[in-house]
Amino acid sequence: MAKIKHIAITCEDPDAVAKFYKEGFELFEVARNARQVQLSDGDINLTILKWKTDEDADVGPNGENYSGIHHIGFQVDNLEDTGAKLRDIDGNEIVRREVAGDGEPRPPRAEEKWSGPNGQVLDISEPGWLHKLPMD
């Protein structure tokens, strides 16, 4: 069974939105770069992204400069099997990703972006997303 482990919100000002979630819900920051702030409750990753544009392959059904939930990420046991299942039920593969953020290496095909019948962007990943602070 796949597990929901990642939700991404797009917005104009990721720092301000991240601050709201950190202060309002006591989420903690696990990573950041120029386009995103990654927060967690210790189990699920909540990524606050800068608005997507038409230049992004995964701009999503709401178009560019959309503020709200952009995509949901599922941690799966096997990318190939899940991709085949999604393809069989008319899922649309959008992007295969070999790296995550600022060129940090990840295992091959660590994350793929798909869309469902309503255009909702979905991530699938075997290793999942940061949800704990890195070990000291």
Secondary structure as GFF3:
##gff-version 3
##sequence-region A 1 136
A	DSSP	beta_strand	3	11	.	.	.	ID=ss1
A	DSSP	alpha_helix	14	25	.	.	.	ID=ss2
A	DSSP	beta_strand	28	33	.	.	.	ID=ss3
A	DSSP	beta_strand	36	40	.	.	.	ID=ss4
A	DSSP	beta_strand	45	50	.	.	.	ID=ss5
A	DSSP	beta_strand	68	75	.	.	.	ID=ss6
A	DSSP	alpha_helix	79	88	.	.	.	ID=ss7
A	DSSP	beta_strand	92	97	.	.	.	ID=ss8
A	DSSP	beta_strand	99	100	.	.	.	ID=ss9
A	DSSP	beta_strand	104	105	.	.	.	ID=ss10
A	DSSP	beta_strand	111	115	.	.	.	ID=ss11
A	DSSP	beta_strand	121	125	.	.	.	ID=ss12
###
